[in-house]
Amino acid sequence: MTGRSFRGERAQDGRGRVHLDGELLAPESRLWETSLCLRNHSPSGPEWGSHGTGPAQLAITMLMAVTDTDEAERYYPCSAPVSWR
């Protein structure tokens, strides 16, 4: 496993923004696009602390950042996000 740095912040429009090793992890980034191929939960971007699909997509993207795609697929807990209703 590699040591990677993640930092989250809120943009002025309220959306979550995550930086990976100082670079914005945007929906247009290669890592985000690759994570959508593995599990397409939230193409609109990362999120945390909500009951939506953004946290699930952020989790798989972060896992892919520190492992390879095969390991991420093996360790990711489910194919669909859990509903906490």
N, C-alpha and C positions, 0 to 999 in steps of 0.2 A: 504494500500500500504506500502511496505517496502522501507527503504532507502538503495539503492544499489549504488555502485560506478562503473562507466564505464570509461575506459581510452583507447584511440586509439593511435596507432603508426604505422609507416611504417617499415617493415622489410628491410633488405639489398636487398632482391630481389624485393622490391617495393610493395609487397602484404600488405594489411591492416591486422593489428593484434589488437584485442580488448581484454582488460582485464576486467573481472567482479570481483569486490571485490578482486583485486590483483592476480587472477588466469586467465591464458590464456583461452579465449573462442575460442577454436579451433574447426574445423569441426568434430573432433573426440569426442568432449565433449558431455555429455548426453543432456544438454540443447539445443545445436545446432542440434543434431540428432532429438530431440523431435520437435523442430521448423520445421524441414524438413517434419515431418509427417503431420503437420498442413498446411503448405504451402511450397512447394519445389521450391523455386526461384533460390537458388545458393548453391549447395552442396559443392562448392570449398572453401567457406569461406567468412568472413565478408568483406565488402567494404563500402566506403562512398565517397561522392563527385563525383560519376560517374553516367553515364546514364544506367548502366547495372542492373543486378538483385541482385548484392551483397548488395546494400543499402536496398532493400526490405526485404531480408532475415535477415539482421541485425536489421531492425525495428521490425519485428515479434519476433525475438529472445529476444530483449530488453524488449518488451512488456510482453513476457512470463516470464521474470526474475522478474518482479515486480507485476504480477498478476498470476492467475491460467490459465490453458489452455482454459477453457470455456470463461473467460473474454477476453483473448487475441483474441480468435476467434470472439467474439462479437464486439470488438472495432477495430480490424484490418480492414482498409478501403476497401480492395478489394481482390479478389482472384488472381489477376494478377498484375504485376508491371506496372506502368504508363510509357509510352514512351514519352520522352521530345524532340522529333525531331522537 
